[in-house]
Amino acid sequence: MKIKWFYWSVCYALIAFLDFSAGVFFVFSNNLVDKIIFPLDYQYQPGIISYMIGGIIAIAPDFDILYMYIKEGRIYANHHQFLTHRPTIILPLAWVFGLLIGGHFWAITALCCLAWHYQHDNEIDWFWPVSQKYYSPEKSLTEEQKFEKWLAENWLVPNPRAVVEIFTGCLFLMIVAVGIGHWRVGAAFVIAIWLGAILLWSQPEK
């Protein structure tokens, strides 16, 4: 089944939503923790840009799919085997760069965002290169066909996984929105996300 670009884009936006929301939440929660631990010395106050950066960091490992599409216009490999999905390399680098660029707050936040992403993914080799535990139950299909089949089964139609992930992402966003005094903005995002999902699921042709 060939999924149209529009539906693929909407699906991927919904897939990335939970990771993005978690990144926003980590900026908010880590800031609260720092204020409690360092009440006198801590002066950092995250703004909208900081929350956006947290969300982008949390979805950054999946930019490898964008790279594949720019390079060849299709998915030609299991993107979980790309360097961006190697925790043994990316997590230490994220800690170091976060520490150098933004101090301990961004070092911890980047680590939390990326660790969340890897935990959320289904197939991650946490101990590469020591281990190489990957499997594919559908070896006869190409990587592009596997990905489209996964989208069709998990996101093009309503199912418990999609509903739980969207609900959790909305919960993260609302906690942050209420915490920073912009609950109306958070509510608008939540409504927009659910409307997008409902419109996608209601389309007879994908």
N, C-alpha and C positions, 0 to 999 in steps of 0.2 A: 504494500500500500504506500503510495507516494503522498506524503503530507504536504499541503500547500504551505508556502513560506509564511503567510500571515498567521496560520494556526500554529506553526512551529514557533514563531516569535512569541505569540501569546503564551503558549505552553512553557517556553523557556523562562519567560518573565515570571510566571507563577512558580516554577521550580526554584528560581533564584530568590524569590520573595522571602522565604523563611531564613535563608542564610543572610540576606541583606538586613532583614529586621533584627536578626541576632547580633549582627555587627553594630547596629545602632544601639541596641540594648547594652552591649558590652561597654561602649563608650560611656553611657549613662551610669551603669552600675559600678564600673571601675572608678569613675569620678566620685561617686558617693562613698565608696570604700576608702579612697584616698583622703577624702575630707574627714572621715572618722579617724583614720590612723594618723594623719598629719594635720590636725585642726589649726595649728598656728602657722605652719610653714607652707601649706599647700595653697597656691594662688590660681591654679589653672581652672578656667571656666570654659568648657567646650561650647562652641556655637554650632550653627547649622552645618558649616563646612566640616567640622570635626565629626559630626554624626554621619555625614555623607561619606567621609573617608573611612570610618569604621565599617559602614555597609559595603563599600567597594572592596576593602581588604577581605571581608568575609566571603565575597564571591570571586575574588581574584584568581584562585586556582582554576576556575572554569573558563578563564579567558583562552585556555588552550583550544577550546572548541571554536572560538572566534578565529584563532590563528589557522585552524584547519580549513574553515570556510573561506578565508581570505586567500589561502594558498591554493586550494584545489576546488573550492565550491562544494565540498562534501565532507562527511566524516569518514576518514580512511584508516583510523586506528582507534583503539580503546584509549580514550583520553586520560584514564586513570593510570596509564603507564607513562605519561609524560612527566618531565621533571617537575612541573608545577604540582603534581600529586605525589611527591616524595617527601613525607614528613621529616625524615631523618636529615634532609638537606634544608628544606624550606623553613621549618620551625626555628632552628638555630639562627638562620639568616634573618628571619623576621625579628627575632629578639635583638640581634646586634644592630640592625638598621633602625629599628624602633628606638633603641637606646641612644644611638648616635644622633638621630634626627629630632626626636621628641622627648627624650628622657625616659624615666622608668614607667611613666603612665602609658606612653605609646608602645613601649616594649611589651608590657603586660597585655595591653589591649590587642596588639597585633597577634600575640601568641594565642590569646583566647579566641579571637575571630577565626584564625586559621585552624586551630585545634577543633573548634566547633564544626567547621566545614568538613574536615577529614572524618570526624566522627559521624557526621550526617550522611556522608557518601556511603554507598553500599559496599563497594569493593576498593579497599585501600590497603596497600602493602605497607604497614606501619614500620616494618623492620628491614625494608629494602636498603642495601643490597644483600644483607645477610639471608633474607628469605625472599622467595618469589612466588607467593601464593595467589595465583590468579586462576580463574576457571571460567569457562563459557559453556553453558548447557546447550547452546544452539550453534554448534560449530559450522553448520552448513550455511549460515547466514553471514552476509558481510556486516562490518561494523555499522554502516549506515542503516542497513535493514534492521539490525538489532535495536539501534537507538530509536528508529521510527516505531518499531513494534512496542518498545517500552513506553514511548510517549502515548501511543494509541491506547494502551491498556491502563495507564496510570494517570493520565492528565487530560486526554481528549474527552473522557467520560467521567461523571462524578463517581468517586469511590472513597472509602474511608481514609486512605493515605492522603489524597489530595485535600480532603476536607480538614483533616487534623493538621496538616502542615500550614494551610492557609489560616486556620483559626489560631494556631500557635504564633505565626508571624504577626497577625493582627493584635494578638495579646501583647507581644513584645513592643509593638509600635505604640499601643495605647498606654502602656505603662510609662514609656518615655514621654509621650505627649502630655499626659497628666502631670508627670513629674516636673516638666519644664514649663507648665502653664499654658500649653497650646492644645488642649484636648479637642477643640473643634477641628483643627488641622488634622490631628490623628484620626478623628472620626471620618473626615472626608476621604482620607486615604483608605481606610477600612471599607467604606461603602464602595469606593471605586474598584478596589480589588475584588470584592464579592460580586459586583455587577459584571466585571470582566469575566470572572469564572463562570457565572451563570449564563452570560451571553455565549461564551465558548461552548459550554455543555449543551446549549439548546440548539446549536446548529446541526441540521441533519447530515450535511455533507462536510467532510473535513479534507 
